[in-house]
Amino acid sequence: MSETRRLLLEFETEEVGIRAQKSEKVRKALVSAFSDASDVVRERALLASMDIGDPTIVVDLAKAMNDEEESVRIACAQALAFYHQPRTVPDLLRGLNDENTWVRSHCAAGLSKLLRGPIWARISQEDIEQLASNFPDLPEDKIRRRLAGINLNSEGIDRFLNWRSQEFNIEIDVSDFVRELEETPIVLAGAEAVAATPVEEEAARKMPGISAEVEEILNEVPDELKETLPEEDLRRLTPETARELVDSLKTSFEVKVEKPKPKKKKAVKVRKVKKVRRKKGAPSRQELIERIPGEVRESISDDVLQGLSYDELEALIASTMEAAAPEVTAEKRPEEEAVAVEAEVSVDEKRLMEYTGKYGEEKAQLLVTIPEDMLVGIPEEQIDEMDLETLRALLQALEPT
């Protein structure tokens, strides 16, 4: 594994960006990571590209806007919006049609920096399609009227038509990018100042730049989850996009009000046998499994059952027989048959055994402390690629504050 890929897996994106500034070799490795087989590496490489501070990298960045993974497209849109280069206008316009709310949000923000006037997040679907298709076979005077119709000012119209005449193959000016970063924050043209109501003022104190209606919708998700969302993205939400975001979060994390905790299955007592003398003609392993009572068999997953040794299966059957006939005492079992130690196979222990088989003992110890429903939305291959440091960071992020 290359050093750059290792750092990206450990979420050291800033470190990768700093190294790429100084080393052409690291920069090439970073650009190569934009098309890595792992979506985790691709996403973090795109985020690291913003720490390079070199807008010429947008030529390679833009390709990731077609990635099949939403998280990768979000990171790409965020990076393109950060560098706000005229040559990326077609990519940002197409991003306004993306199915993901955050991709659309970042693209709208990027266009606002390049072409001020319209509130790009509210452009109609028809206007987006015309812009993205570059107004085929339409004379310039009609294009001007269309652009004026979406509230693009005269300066913005001239800039757009100039870039369009060059097919958006605009030379990247690094000094211009640096100067724009040092300017004051962008205020959308045409927005009229309206006195804030007491409710809006209170919302602004809690979450600056977010309306009271959006704040109320966001309050439907737990605080610890809300705190993980970037504040600059939350400020761009409208009530409609906020509702879409909250509904998707509820679906992903199964956030329900006063949802009762699922009852754990009753623990099954198992005697772990250290040593058992087997007699000739002893039953096969499958025969032992068939002897386990039905109610006990249903309470144990197939993975856990297949992981039990022959001796443990015998001990399990013995323990269920003890439960059915408590009058049989320990004295009636010959000591030379088994030296048994009682252990409880709980739901967590079953999960531990399952995770150990998939990811190894160290990862399993961490994963078992995370509620099972929190892991439902994370693909197994992504968990497998996480190192212990990343997994601990995930666990810390999920812990209540």
C-alpha positions in Angstrom: 0.0 0.0 0.0 1.4 3.4 -1.0 2.0 6.0 1.7 -0.5 8.4 0.2 -3.3 5.8 0.2 -2.5 4.8 3.8 -2.8 8.4 4.9 -6.1 8.8 3.0 -7.5 5.7 4.7 -6.5 7.2 8.1 -8.3 10.4 7.1 -5.1 12.5 7.1 -6.4 14.5 4.1 -4.7 17.8 5.2 -1.4 16.0 5.5 -1.7 14.6 2.0 -2.6 18.0 0.6 0.4 19.6 2.2 2.7 16.9 0.9 1.2 17.2 -2.6 2.1 20.9 -2.5 5.8 20.1 -2.1 6.1 16.8 -4.1 5.1 16.2 -7.7 5.2 12.4 -6.9 2.7 12.8 -4.1 0.5 15.0 -6.3 0.4 12.3 -9.0 -0.5 9.7 -6.4 -3.3 11.9 -5.1 -4.7 12.4 -8.6 -4.5 8.7 -9.2 -6.5 8.2 -6.0 -9.4 10.0 -7.6 -10.1 6.8 -9.5 -9.1 4.3 -6.7 -11.1 1.1 -6.4 -12.2 2.1 -2.9 -14.9 4.8 -2.8 -13.5 5.8 0.7 -10.1 6.5 -0.8 -11.7 8.4 -3.8 -13.8 10.6 -1.5 -10.9 11.5 0.8 -8.5 12.2 -2.1 -11.0 14.7 -3.5 -11.3 16.4 -0.1 -7.5 16.5 0.2 -7.3 18.3 -3.2 -8.6 21.4 -1.5 -5.6 21.5 0.8 -3.2 21.8 -2.2 -4.5 25.3 -2.9 -3.8 24.8 -6.6 -6.9 25.4 -8.9 -5.2 23.7 -11.9 -6.3 20.4 -10.2 -9.9 21.0 -11.3 -9.1 19.4 -14.7 -8.7 16.1 -12.9 -11.3 16.8 -10.3 -14.2 17.3 -12.7 -14.2 13.6 -13.9 -15.4 12.5 -10.5 -18.7 14.2 -10.9 -19.8 11.1 -12.8 -18.9 8.7 -10.0 -21.6 6.2 -9.0 -21.0 6.8 -5.3 -22.9 9.8 -3.8 -20.2 10.5 -1.2 -17.6 10.8 -3.9 -19.8 13.2 -6.0 -20.4 15.3 -2.9 -16.7 15.6 -2.2 -16.1 16.5 -5.9 -18.8 19.2 -6.0 -17.4 20.6 -2.8 -13.9 20.8 -4.3 -15.1 22.3 -7.6 -17.1 25.0 -5.7 -14.0 25.7 -3.6 -11.9 26.5 -6.6 -14.7 28.3 -8.6 -13.0 28.1 -12.0 -15.0 29.2 -15.1 -14.0 26.0 -17.0 -16.0 24.0 -14.4 -19.3 25.8 -15.1 -20.7 23.0 -17.3 -19.9 20.5 -14.5 -21.5 22.6 -11.9 -24.6 23.1 -14.0 -25.0 19.4 -14.6 -24.6 18.9 -10.8 -27.7 20.9 -10.2 -29.6 17.9 -11.6 -27.9 15.4 -9.3 -30.2 13.2 -7.2 -28.2 14.0 -4.0 -29.1 17.2 -2.1 -25.6 17.9 -1.0 -24.2 17.7 -4.6 -26.8 20.2 -5.7 -26.1 22.4 -2.8 -22.3 22.6 -3.4 -22.8 23.1 -7.2 -25.2 26.0 -6.5 -22.7 27.6 -4.2 -19.9 27.3 -6.8 -22.1 28.9 -9.5 -23.0 31.7 -7.1 -19.3 32.6 -6.9 -18.8 32.5 -10.6 -22.1 34.0 -11.9 -23.7 36.2 -9.2 -27.4 37.2 -9.3 -29.5 34.1 -9.5 -30.2 31.9 -6.4 -28.9 28.9 -8.2 -30.4 26.4 -5.7 -33.9 27.6 -6.9 -33.4 27.5 -10.6 -36.2 25.6 -12.4 -35.6 22.2 -13.9 -36.3 23.5 -17.4 -33.7 26.4 -17.0 -31.1 23.9 -15.7 -31.6 21.6 -18.7 -31.2 24.5 -21.1 -28.1 25.8 -19.3 -26.5 22.3 -19.1 -27.2 21.7 -22.8 -25.5 25.1 -23.7 -28.6 26.4 -25.5 -28.1 24.5 -28.8 -29.1 26.3 -32.0 -30.2 29.4 -30.1 -29.1 32.8 -31.2 -27.2 35.0 -28.8 -30.0 37.6 -28.3 -32.4 34.8 -27.2 -29.8 33.4 -24.9 -29.4 36.8 -23.3 -33.1 37.0 -22.7 -33.1 33.5 -21.1 -30.2 34.4 -18.8 -31.9 37.7 -17.8 -35.0 35.6 -17.0 -33.2 33.8 -14.3 -32.0 37.1 -12.8 -28.4 36.8 -14.1 -27.2 40.5 -14.2 -25.7 42.1 -17.4 -22.1 41.5 -16.2 -22.8 37.8 -15.5 -24.5 37.4 -18.9 -21.4 38.9 -20.7 -19.1 36.6 -18.7 -21.2 33.5 -19.5 -21.4 34.2 -23.2 -17.7 35.0 -23.3 -16.9 31.6 -21.6 -19.4 29.9 -23.9 -17.7 31.2 -27.0 -14.5 29.6 -25.8 -16.4 26.3 -25.0 -15.5 26.9 -21.4 -11.9 26.0 -22.1 -10.7 28.9 -19.9 -7.1 29.2 -18.8 -6.8 28.8 -15.0 -5.4 31.9 -13.3 -3.9 30.9 -9.9 -3.4 34.6 -8.8 -7.0 35.4 -9.5 -8.1 32.5 -7.4 -5.9 33.6 -4.4 -7.3 37.2 -4.7 -10.9 36.0 -4.7 -10.3 33.9 -1.6 -9.1 37.0 0.2 -12.3 39.0 -0.7 -15.3 39.4 1.6 -18.0 36.7 1.6 -20.4 36.7 -1.3 -23.8 38.3 -0.9 -26.4 37.2 -3.5 -27.5 40.1 -5.6 -31.1 41.1 -5.6 -31.8 39.9 -2.0 -33.7 42.5 -0.1 -33.0 43.1 3.6 -35.9 42.1 5.8 -36.2 42.8 9.5 -35.8 39.5 11.4 -38.7 38.4 13.6 -38.0 37.5 17.3 -38.2 33.8 16.3 -35.7 34.2 13.5 -33.3 36.2 15.8 -33.5 33.4 18.3 -32.8 30.8 15.6 -29.8 32.9 14.4 -28.3 32.8 17.9 -28.6 29.0 18.0 -27.4 28.4 14.4 -26.3 31.6 12.5 -27.5 32.0 9.0 -30.3 29.4 9.2 -34.0 30.3 9.2 -36.3 29.4 12.0 -38.3 27.0 9.8 -35.2 25.2 8.7 -33.9 25.1 12.3 -37.2 23.5 13.4 -37.0 20.8 10.7 -33.3 20.0 11.6 -34.3 19.7 15.3 -36.0 16.4 14.4 -32.7 14.6 14.2 -30.5 14.0 17.3 -28.0 16.7 18.2 -25.0 14.4 17.9 -26.0 13.6 14.3 -26.8 17.2 13.4 -23.4 18.3 14.7 -21.7 16.2 12.1 -23.3 18.2 9.2 -21.1 21.0 7.9 -22.5 24.4 9.0 -21.7 26.0 5.6 -24.0 23.4 4.0 -26.7 23.8 6.5 -26.9 27.6 5.8 -27.8 26.9 2.2 -30.8 24.7 3.1 -34.3 25.8 2.2 -37.3 24.3 4.1 -37.8 21.9 1.1 -34.3 20.7 1.0 -34.1 20.5 4.8 -37.1 18.3 4.8 -35.6 16.1 2.1 -32.3 15.8 4.1 -33.9 15.0 7.4 -36.2 12.4 5.9 -33.1 10.7 4.3 -31.2 10.8 7.6 -34.2 9.2 9.4 -34.3 6.4 6.8 -30.5 5.8 6.9 -30.2 5.7 10.7 -33.8 4.6 11.6 -34.3 7.7 13.8 -37.8 7.4 15.3 -39.3 9.2 18.2 -39.7 7.2 21.3 -38.8 4.0 19.5 -38.6 1.2 22.0 -35.3 -0.7 22.2 -35.6 -4.2 20.7 -35.7 -6.9 23.3 -32.7 -9.1 23.3 -33.2 -12.8 22.9 -33.0 -14.9 26.0 -29.5 -16.0 26.6 -28.7 -19.6 26.1 -26.5 -21.4 28.7 -23.7 -23.4 27.1 -21.1 -25.5 28.8 -17.7 -25.1 27.1 -16.0 -28.5 27.5 -12.3 -28.6 27.9 -11.9 -32.3 27.3 -14.4 -35.1 26.4 -13.6 -38.7 25.8 -15.5 -39.9 22.8 -16.8 -43.4 22.5 -16.9 -45.5 19.3 -20.1 -45.0 17.4 -20.5 -41.4 18.6 -23.1 -39.4 16.7 -21.9 -37.1 13.8 -21.8 -33.4 14.1 -24.9 -33.0 12.0 -26.8 -35.5 14.2 -25.8 -33.4 17.2 -27.2 -30.3 15.6 -30.5 -32.1 14.9 -30.8 -33.0 18.5 -30.8 -29.4 19.7 -34.4 -28.5 20.7 -36.3 -26.3 18.2 -36.7 -23.3 20.5 -33.0 -23.3 21.3 -32.0 -23.8 17.6 -34.1 -20.7 16.5 -32.3 -18.5 19.1 -28.9 -19.2 17.6 -27.8 -17.9 14.1 -26.4 -20.3 11.6 -23.0 -18.6 11.7 -22.7 -19.1 15.5 -24.0 -22.6 15.3 -21.5 -23.6 12.6 -18.7 -22.0 14.7 -19.4 -24.3 17.6 -17.0 -27.3 18.0 -18.2 -30.9 18.5 -17.6 -30.7 22.2 -19.5 -27.4 22.5 -22.4 -28.9 20.6 -22.5 -31.8 23.1 -22.3 -29.3 26.0 -25.2 -27.3 24.5 -27.4 -30.4 24.2 -26.5 -31.4 27.8 -27.4 -27.9 29.1 -30.8 -28.0 27.4 -31.5 -31.4 28.9 -30.6 -30.0 32.3 -33.1 -27.2 31.8 -35.8 -29.7 30.8 -35.1 -32.1 33.7 -33.6 -30.1 36.6 -33.9 -33.1 38.9 -30.8 -34.6 37.2 -27.9 -33.5 39.3 -24.3 -33.1 38.5 -23.4 -36.2 40.6 -25.1 -38.4 37.9 -22.6 -37.3 35.2 -19.2 -39.1 35.3 -16.4 -36.7 36.0 -14.2 -38.3 33.4 -16.9 -37.5 30.7 -16.4 -33.7 30.8 -14.9 -30.9 32.7 -17.4 -28.1 31.9 -17.3 -24.4 32.4 -20.5 -22.4 32.1 -20.6 -19.4 29.7 -23.4 -17.3 28.3 -23.8 -16.8 24.6 -25.6 -13.4 24.5 -26.7 -11.3 21.5 -23.5 -9.3 21.9 -21.3 -12.4 22.0 -23.0 -13.7 18.8 -22.2 -10.3 17.1 -18.6 -10.6 18.4 -18.2 -14.0 16.9 -19.7 -12.9 13.6 -17.5 -9.7 13.4 -14.4 -11.6 14.4 -14.9 -14.0 11.5 -15.3 -11.1 9.1 -12.9 -8.5 10.3 -10.6 -9.9 12.9 -10.6 -9.8 16.7 -9.4 -6.2 17.2 -12.0 -4.7 14.9 -14.7 -6.9 16.3 -14.0 -5.6 19.8 -14.7 -2.1 18.6 -17.6 -2.9 16.3 -19.6 -4.8 19.0 -19.8 -1.5 21.0 -21.6 0.3 18.2 -25.4 -0.3 18.1 -26.2 -2.7 15.3 -28.7 -0.4 13.6 -26.0 2.2 13.2 -23.9 -0.2 11.1 -26.8 -1.1 8.8 -26.0 1.7 6.3 -22.3 1.1 6.2 -21.2 -1.5 3.5 -19.1 -4.5 4.8 -16.3 -3.8 2.3 -16.0 -0.2 3.7 -15.8 -1.5 7.3 -13.2 -4.0 6.1 -11.0 -1.2 4.7 -11.2 0.9 7.9 -8.1 0.7 10.0 -8.4 0.8 13.8 -7.8 4.5 14.0 -10.6 5.3 11.6 -12.9 2.9 13.4 -12.2 4.5 16.8 -13.0 7.9 15.2 -16.3 6.5 13.9 -17.1 5.1 17.3 -16.3 8.5 19.0 -18.5 10.3 16.5 -21.5 8.0 17.3 -21.2 8.4 21.0 -23.7 10.8 22.6 -22.2 14.2 23.6 
